[in-house]
Amino acid sequence: MAITFVSDYLWIVAMLMTSPLIVTMGLSLSIPLALVGDVIFKGHLKSWLYWFGAALVVYGFWIVNGKRDEPPQESFKQTEDE
């Protein structure tokens, strides 16, 4: 029960510090981390398709975080009269 409480608490704190999208994408990083853990600790090598999927997850997380750091673009152009 304590592990579930702590993980839910940290999830909520992370959402308050960033955004729900970033936190959810961060949770999906458990897929590539599990792949690396299987290779290091158990010596199980997975197929290239599994590696490709894990790379896509990491790339998606990188893209989402990169977009978050960019300054917002204005949706209208200012005219010379203003």
C-alpha positions in Angstrom: 0.0 0.0 0.0 2.8 2.4 0.8 4.5 1.9 -2.6 1.3 2.7 -4.4 0.7 5.8 -2.3 4.3 7.1 -2.8 4.1 6.5 -6.6 0.7 8.2 -6.9 2.0 11.1 -4.8 5.1 11.5 -6.9 2.9 11.3 -10.1 0.7 14.1 -8.9 3.7 16.3 -7.9 5.3 15.7 -11.3 2.0 16.7 -13.0 1.9 19.9 -11.0 5.5 20.7 -11.8 5.2 20.0 -15.6 2.1 18.8 -17.4 0.0 15.6 -17.7 1.5 15.0 -21.2 5.1 15.1 -20.0 4.3 12.8 -17.0 2.5 10.3 -19.2 5.3 10.2 -21.7 7.8 9.8 -18.9 5.9 6.8 -17.6 6.2 5.2 -21.1 10.0 5.4 -20.7 9.6 2.2 -18.6 9.5 0.3 -21.9 13.1 1.1 -23.0 14.3 0.9 -19.4 12.9 -2.6 -19.1 14.7 -3.5 -22.4 18.0 -2.2 -21.0 17.4 -4.0 -17.7 16.7 -7.3 -19.5 20.0 -7.0 -21.4 22.1 -6.0 -18.5 20.7 -8.1 -15.7 19.3 -11.2 -17.4 21.3 -11.3 -20.6 18.2 -11.5 -22.8 18.6 -10.0 -26.2 15.4 -8.9 -27.9 14.6 -8.6 -31.6 15.4 -5.5 -33.6 11.6 -4.7 -33.6 11.6 -4.3 -29.8 14.7 -2.0 -30.0 13.0 0.0 -32.7 9.9 0.4 -30.6 11.9 1.5 -27.6 13.8 4.0 -29.7 10.5 5.4 -30.9 9.3 5.9 -27.3 12.5 7.7 -26.4 12.3 9.8 -29.6 8.7 10.7 -28.8 9.6 11.8 -25.3 12.5 13.9 -26.6 10.2 15.6 -29.2 7.5 16.4 -26.6 10.1 17.9 -24.2 11.7 19.9 -27.0 8.4 21.4 -28.0 7.7 22.3 -24.4 10.9 24.4 -24.1 10.2 26.4 -27.3 8.7 29.9 -26.8 5.0 30.1 -27.9 4.5 31.5 -31.3 1.9 34.2 -31.9 -1.0 33.1 -34.1 -1.4 36.6 -35.6 0.9 39.0 -37.4 1.2 42.6 -36.2 0.7 45.2 -38.9 2.8 48.3 -39.4 -0.1 50.5 -38.1 0.2 49.2 -34.6 
